[in-house]
Amino acid sequence: MDTGPELITTPLSAGLVRGALDLERTEHGLRPHRLPARARAQCADGQLAMAEAQPSGVRLVFRTRADVIELDSLRTKTEYTGAPPRPDGVYDLVVDGRLAGQADASGGNVLMVDMTTGSVDVRPGPVGTVRFDGLGEDAKDVELWLPYNESTELVALRTDAPIEPAADRGRRVWLHHGSSISHGSNAASPSTTWPALAASLGGVELINLGLGGSALLDPFTARAMRDTPADLISVKIGINLVNADVMRLRAFAPAVHGFLDTIREGHPDTPLLVVSPILCPIHEDTPGPSAPDFSGLAEGRLRFTAMGDPAERAAGKLTLNVIRDELSRLVTQRSADDPHLYYVDGRSLYGEKDFAELPLPDQLHPDATTHRRIGDRFAGLVFTDGPFAA
């Protein structure tokens, strides 16, 4: 691509990237990862590999007078056989704290996943370019947020004026872990996932370890959080444990203790918030697993249903209400010796009245409007008046 002699190519490096725990050098450029290599090596699960390589919360950050910014990237988009095409990933350009432009990249690879068989077919594609112009020649702080729903290899960054590292604004670092809802599923764009919105309202730097389908109390995730510098930490626990049906109540309590113990090894006094699941009616009192319901595909709808039996709670199967009760008990128990440990019931972020107004479109994930509501509420409950108040 001939970009003209006026554009300057700046080498992509760790100093320009925020929100990633690792940068992998590939044949094309840099692939951001949200889990370190050691954690990735300890789990061969394809869902986790896909989720952690999707750069939710990852952004390029710099200062420049550039009127034009271009980024070459090689995306890998996931599609599901028989399901409606998923929306393209969006790149958000935020200038001096305000959204200044949005774009999506062309080309790229496609992973075709058959949810009935688990098979994956890779269809390779070319590098694409996102371009923003008309930005003006004043000095400005730029954040280029990468798509939350596509893995991205960063190939080249070009501008029509030099760039320099953004100044350290002294913001606290918020490290958050959760499920696909924290990852951003069905949000409008990367800077409008609920954690990104809450971080903006709270004036903090986000590291988002929301991992779609993979908030499963994995020890390697806890160790990654233990080893990541942070001023504020939150863990949102519950929905994936139910819809994956990976453990029973007997294993759940020790697993939560172990997860929190590991984080505390690296952050003994850091404010640590445990958040229980938001309302999800199909799993409030019905155990998992969840399964896709393909009956609405002809109308372009994919929904999920709970496959468990409420009677199985007696045998220790987990539901969201069981998890909330247990998390509340565990945090109360631990906080007697840990004054910096806190609990928020997820239904204070999205509850029954919210569901009546803004139902979950696929029975599991909130829509873009609900992401904004959850982000606003989290900021008010946690950053303004709560445990993360400055």
C-alpha positions as CSV (number, residue, x, y, z in Angstrom):
1,M,0.0,0.0,0.0
2,D,1.4,3.4,-1.0
3,T,0.7,5.7,1.9
4,G,2.7,8.7,0.5
5,P,5.9,10.2,1.8
6,E,4.2,12.3,4.4
7,L,3.4,9.3,6.7
8,I,5.9,8.3,9.3
9,T,6.1,4.6,10.4
10,T,6.7,4.1,14.1
11,P,7.9,0.8,15.3
12,L,5.3,-1.0,17.4
13,S,6.6,-1.8,20.9
14,A,5.5,-2.6,24.4
15,G,5.8,1.1,25.3
16,L,2.8,1.9,23.1
17,V,0.6,-0.9,24.3
18,R,-1.6,-0.8,27.5
19,G,-3.9,-3.5,28.8
20,A,-1.9,-6.6,27.5
21,L,0.1,-8.9,29.8
22,D,2.2,-10.2,26.9
23,L,3.2,-9.3,23.3
24,E,4.0,-12.2,21.0
25,R,6.2,-11.5,18.0
26,T,4.7,-13.1,14.9
27,E,5.6,-13.2,11.2
28,H,3.4,-10.2,10.7
29,G,4.0,-8.1,13.8
30,L,2.9,-8.1,17.4
31,R,0.0,-10.2,18.8
32,P,-1.3,-8.9,22.2
33,H,-2.2,-11.5,24.8
34,R,-4.2,-11.0,28.0
35,L,-2.5,-13.9,29.7
36,P,1.2,-14.5,30.0
37,A,2.9,-17.3,28.1
38,R,3.3,-19.4,31.2
39,A,-0.4,-19.3,31.8
40,R,-1.2,-20.1,28.2
41,A,1.1,-23.1,28.3
42,Q,-0.8,-24.6,31.2
43,C,-4.2,-24.9,29.4
44,A,-4.9,-26.4,26.0
45,D,-8.5,-25.3,26.0
46,G,-9.4,-23.7,22.6
47,Q,-12.1,-21.4,24.1
48,L,-9.6,-19.9,26.5
49,A,-6.9,-19.5,23.8
50,M,-9.4,-17.7,21.6
51,A,-10.7,-15.5,24.4
52,E,-7.3,-14.3,25.9
53,A,-6.0,-13.4,22.4
54,Q,-9.0,-11.2,21.8
55,P,-7.6,-7.8,23.0
56,S,-10.5,-6.6,25.2
57,G,-9.3,-3.4,26.9
58,V,-6.0,-3.4,25.0
59,R,-5.2,0.0,23.3
60,L,-2.3,1.8,21.7
61,V,-1.6,5.0,23.7
62,F,0.6,7.9,22.6
63,R,0.8,11.7,22.2
64,T,1.0,13.4,18.8
65,R,0.1,16.3,16.6
66,A,-0.9,13.9,13.8
67,D,-3.9,14.7,11.6
68,V,-3.8,11.2,10.1
69,I,-3.4,7.9,11.9
70,E,-3.2,4.5,10.1
71,L,-2.9,1.1,11.7
72,D,-2.3,-2.1,9.6
73,S,-3.5,-5.2,11.4
74,L,-4.3,-8.8,10.7
75,R,-7.5,-9.8,12.4
76,T,-8.8,-13.3,13.1
77,K,-12.6,-13.3,13.2
78,T,-14.6,-16.2,14.6
79,E,-17.8,-17.4,12.9
80,Y,-20.1,-20.2,13.8
81,T,-21.6,-22.7,11.4
82,G,-25.3,-22.1,10.9
83,A,-25.3,-19.0,13.0
84,P,-25.8,-15.4,11.8
85,P,-22.5,-13.7,10.9
86,R,-20.9,-12.0,13.9
87,P,-20.4,-8.2,13.6
88,D,-16.9,-7.0,12.6
89,G,-14.6,-5.8,15.3
90,V,-14.6,-2.1,15.9
91,Y,-11.5,0.1,16.5
92,D,-12.3,3.1,18.7
93,L,-10.1,6.2,18.5
94,V,-10.3,8.2,21.7
95,V,-8.6,11.7,21.6
96,D,-8.1,13.6,24.9
97,G,-10.6,11.3,26.6
98,R,-13.4,11.6,24.0
99,L,-14.4,9.2,21.2
100,A,-13.2,10.8,17.9
101,G,-13.7,8.0,15.4
102,Q,-14.5,4.4,14.7
103,A,-13.5,2.0,12.0
104,D,-13.2,-1.7,11.2
105,A,-10.4,-3.6,9.4
106,S,-11.0,-5.4,6.1
107,G,-9.5,-8.8,5.2
108,G,-8.1,-11.0,7.9
109,N,-8.5,-14.6,8.8
110,V,-11.8,-16.4,9.7
111,L,-12.2,-19.3,12.1
112,M,-15.3,-21.3,11.2
113,V,-16.4,-23.1,14.4
114,D,-19.0,-25.9,14.3
115,M,-20.6,-25.8,17.7
116,T,-22.2,-29.2,17.2
117,T,-18.9,-31.0,16.5
118,G,-16.2,-28.7,17.9
119,S,-14.4,-28.7,14.6
120,V,-12.6,-25.5,13.5
121,D,-11.8,-24.5,9.9
122,V,-9.2,-21.7,9.3
123,R,-9.7,-19.5,6.3
124,P,-6.7,-17.2,5.8
125,G,-7.0,-13.6,4.6
126,P,-4.9,-10.5,4.0
127,V,-3.7,-7.6,6.3
128,G,-6.2,-4.7,6.5
129,T,-5.9,-1.0,7.4
130,V,-7.9,1.3,9.6
131,R,-7.5,5.0,9.0
132,F,-8.5,8.1,10.9
133,D,-8.0,11.6,9.5
134,G,-9.2,15.1,10.1
135,L,-7.9,15.0,13.6
136,G,-6.3,18.4,13.6
137,E,-2.7,19.4,14.2
138,D,-2.9,20.3,17.9
139,A,-1.0,18.1,20.4
140,K,-3.3,15.4,21.8
141,D,-3.4,12.2,23.8
142,V,-4.5,9.3,21.6
143,E,-5.9,5.9,22.6
144,L,-6.6,3.5,19.8
145,W,-8.8,0.7,21.4
146,L,-8.5,-2.7,19.7
147,P,-11.6,-4.8,19.0
148,Y,-12.7,-7.0,21.9
149,N,-14.2,-9.7,19.7
150,E,-11.3,-10.4,17.2
151,S,-7.7,-11.4,17.8
152,T,-5.4,-8.9,16.3
153,E,-1.8,-8.9,15.0
154,L,-0.5,-5.3,15.0
155,V,1.5,-4.9,11.7
156,A,2.4,-1.2,11.3
157,L,1.5,2.2,12.7
158,R,1.7,5.3,10.5
159,T,1.1,9.0,11.2
160,D,1.7,12.3,9.5
161,A,3.5,13.7,12.5
162,P,5.9,12.1,15.1
163,I,4.5,10.3,18.1
164,E,5.9,10.2,21.6
165,P,4.9,8.2,24.7
166,A,1.9,9.5,26.6
167,A,2.7,11.2,29.9
168,D,2.0,9.2,33.0
169,R,-1.2,10.7,34.5
170,G,-0.7,9.0,37.8
171,R,-3.9,7.0,37.4
172,R,-4.5,3.9,39.5
173,V,-4.4,0.6,37.7
174,W,-7.6,-1.5,37.9
175,L,-7.2,-5.3,37.2
176,H,-10.5,-7.0,36.6
177,H,-11.3,-10.7,35.8
178,G,-14.7,-12.0,34.7
179,S,-16.6,-13.9,32.0
180,S,-17.8,-13.0,28.5
181,I,-19.9,-10.2,30.0
182,S,-16.7,-8.6,31.3
183,H,-14.9,-9.5,28.1
184,G,-17.5,-7.3,26.3
185,S,-19.9,-9.7,24.6
186,N,-22.5,-7.7,22.6
187,A,-21.1,-4.3,23.6
188,A,-21.1,-1.7,20.8
189,S,-17.4,-1.2,20.7
190,P,-14.2,-1.8,22.7
191,S,-14.3,1.5,24.7
192,T,-18.0,0.9,25.6
193,T,-17.7,-2.6,27.2
194,W,-18.9,-2.1,30.8
195,P,-15.4,-2.4,32.3
196,A,-14.1,0.2,29.9
197,L,-16.9,2.6,30.7
198,A,-16.5,2.1,34.4
199,A,-12.7,2.7,34.1
200,S,-13.3,5.9,32.2
201,L,-15.8,7.1,34.8
202,G,-13.6,6.1,37.6
203,G,-10.5,7.7,36.1
204,V,-8.4,4.5,36.2
205,E,-6.2,2.5,33.8
206,L,-7.9,-0.8,32.9
207,I,-6.4,-4.2,32.6
208,N,-9.3,-6.4,31.5
209,L,-9.0,-10.2,32.1
210,G,-12.6,-10.8,31.2
211,L,-12.3,-14.1,29.4
212,G,-15.3,-15.3,27.4
213,G,-16.4,-18.7,28.7
214,S,-13.2,-19.0,30.8
215,A,-13.8,-17.4,34.3
216,L,-13.4,-20.8,35.8
217,L,-11.2,-20.2,38.9
218,D,-8.2,-21.5,37.0
219,P,-5.0,-21.3,39.1
220,F,-2.9,-20.0,36.2
221,T,-5.3,-17.0,35.9
222,A,-4.9,-16.3,39.7
223,R,-1.1,-16.5,39.3
224,A,-1.2,-14.0,36.4
225,M,-3.3,-11.6,38.6
226,R,-0.9,-12.2,41.5
227,D,2.1,-11.2,39.3
228,T,0.5,-8.1,37.6
229,P,1.0,-4.7,39.3
230,A,-2.3,-3.2,40.2
231,D,-3.8,-0.7,42.6
232,L,-7.4,-2.1,42.5
233,I,-8.5,-5.7,41.8
234,S,-11.9,-7.2,41.1
235,V,-13.0,-10.7,40.3
236,K,-16.5,-11.5,38.9
237,I,-17.3,-15.1,39.6
238,G,-20.1,-17.4,38.8
239,I,-21.8,-17.6,35.4
240,N,-19.2,-19.7,33.6
241,L,-19.0,-22.1,36.5
242,V,-22.7,-22.8,36.0
243,N,-23.0,-22.8,32.2
244,A,-19.9,-25.0,31.8
245,D,-21.0,-27.2,34.7
246,V,-17.4,-27.7,35.8
247,M,-17.7,-28.2,39.5
248,R,-20.0,-28.9,42.5
249,L,-20.5,-26.9,45.7
250,R,-17.9,-29.1,47.6
251,A,-15.2,-28.0,45.2
252,F,-16.4,-24.4,44.7
253,A,-15.7,-23.0,48.1
254,P,-12.0,-24.3,48.3
255,A,-11.5,-23.1,44.7
256,V,-12.6,-19.6,45.6
257,H,-10.4,-19.6,48.7
258,G,-7.4,-20.8,46.7
259,F,-8.0,-18.2,43.9
260,L,-8.2,-15.3,46.4
261,D,-5.2,-16.7,48.4
262,T,-3.1,-16.7,45.3
263,I,-4.0,-13.1,44.4
264,R,-3.2,-12.0,48.0
265,E,0.3,-13.5,47.7
266,G,1.2,-10.7,45.4
267,H,-1.3,-8.1,46.6
268,P,-1.7,-8.5,50.4
269,D,-3.3,-5.1,51.0
270,T,-4.7,-4.1,47.6
271,P,-8.5,-3.4,47.6
272,L,-10.0,-6.7,46.3
273,L,-13.6,-6.8,45.3
274,V,-15.6,-10.0,44.7
275,V,-18.6,-9.5,42.4
276,S,-21.3,-12.2,42.1
277,P,-23.2,-12.8,38.9
278,I,-25.7,-10.4,37.4
279,L,-29.3,-11.7,37.0
280,C,-29.6,-14.5,34.4
281,P,-33.0,-16.0,34.7
282,I,-32.3,-19.3,33.0
283,H,-29.7,-20.2,35.6
284,E,-30.9,-18.5,38.8
285,D,-32.2,-21.8,40.2
286,T,-31.5,-24.2,37.3
287,P,-28.0,-25.7,37.0
288,G,-26.0,-26.0,33.8
289,P,-24.7,-26.8,31.4
290,S,-25.9,-24.1,29.0
291,A,-26.5,-25.2,25.4
292,P,-27.2,-23.2,22.2
293,D,-30.8,-23.2,21.0
294,F,-30.7,-23.2,17.2
295,S,-34.5,-23.0,16.7
296,G,-34.4,-19.2,15.9
297,L,-31.5,-19.2,13.4
298,A,-33.9,-18.8,10.5
299,E,-34.8,-15.4,12.0
300,G,-31.1,-14.6,12.8
301,R,-31.4,-15.4,16.5
302,L,-29.2,-17.6,18.6
303,R,-30.3,-18.2,22.2
304,F,-29.1,-20.3,25.1
305,T,-31.0,-22.6,27.4
306,A,-30.2,-24.3,30.7
307,M,-29.9,-28.1,30.4
308,G,-29.8,-28.9,34.1
309,D,-32.6,-29.9,36.5
310,P,-33.4,-27.7,39.6
311,A,-33.6,-30.9,41.6
312,E,-29.8,-31.5,41.0
313,R,-29.0,-28.7,43.5
314,A,-29.5,-31.3,46.2
315,A,-26.5,-33.2,44.8
316,G,-24.3,-30.0,44.9
317,K,-24.9,-28.7,41.4
318,L,-24.3,-24.9,41.2
319,T,-26.8,-22.3,40.3
320,L,-26.4,-18.5,40.4
321,N,-28.3,-18.2,43.7
322,V,-26.2,-20.9,45.3
323,I,-23.1,-19.1,44.1
324,R,-24.2,-15.7,45.4
325,D,-25.0,-17.2,48.8
326,E,-21.7,-18.9,49.0
327,L,-19.6,-15.9,47.8
328,S,-21.3,-13.7,50.4
329,R,-20.5,-16.2,53.1
330,L,-16.9,-16.6,52.0
331,V,-16.2,-12.9,51.8
332,T,-17.8,-12.3,55.2
333,Q,-15.6,-15.1,56.7
334,R,-12.4,-13.9,55.0
335,S,-13.0,-10.2,55.7
336,A,-12.6,-10.8,59.4
337,D,-8.9,-11.1,58.7
338,D,-8.8,-9.1,55.5
339,P,-10.1,-5.5,55.9
340,H,-9.5,-4.8,52.2
341,L,-11.8,-7.5,50.9
342,Y,-15.2,-6.5,49.6
343,Y,-18.3,-8.0,48.1
344,V,-20.9,-6.7,45.6
345,D,-24.1,-8.6,44.6
346,G,-24.2,-8.6,40.8
347,R,-27.9,-8.0,40.8
348,S,-27.2,-4.5,42.0
349,L,-25.6,-4.0,38.6
350,Y,-28.4,-5.8,36.6
351,G,-31.4,-7.2,38.4
352,E,-35.0,-8.2,37.9
353,K,-36.3,-4.6,37.0
354,D,-33.5,-4.3,34.5
355,F,-34.3,-7.6,32.9
356,A,-37.9,-6.5,32.5
357,E,-36.8,-3.4,30.7
358,L,-33.7,-4.7,28.9
359,P,-33.9,-8.5,28.6
360,L,-30.8,-10.5,27.7
361,P,-31.2,-11.0,23.9
362,D,-29.7,-14.5,23.9
363,Q,-30.6,-15.3,27.6
364,L,-27.0,-15.0,28.6
365,H,-25.4,-11.7,27.4
366,P,-26.4,-8.1,27.8
367,D,-26.8,-5.8,24.9
368,A,-24.9,-2.5,24.2
369,T,-27.4,-0.4,26.2
370,T,-27.1,-2.8,29.2
371,H,-23.3,-2.6,29.1
372,R,-23.6,1.1,29.6
373,R,-26.0,0.7,32.5
374,I,-23.8,-1.8,34.2
375,G,-20.7,0.4,33.7
376,D,-22.5,3.4,35.1
377,R,-23.7,1.5,38.1
378,F,-20.4,-0.1,38.8
379,A,-18.7,3.3,38.7
380,G,-21.2,4.7,41.1
381,L,-21.2,1.7,43.5
382,V,-17.5,1.0,43.5
383,F,-15.5,4.0,42.3
384,T,-17.6,6.9,43.6
385,D,-18.9,5.8,47.0
386,G,-17.5,2.2,47.4
387,P,-14.3,0.3,48.0
388,F,-12.4,1.8,45.1
389,A,-13.2,5.4,45.9
390,A,-10.2,7.7,45.6
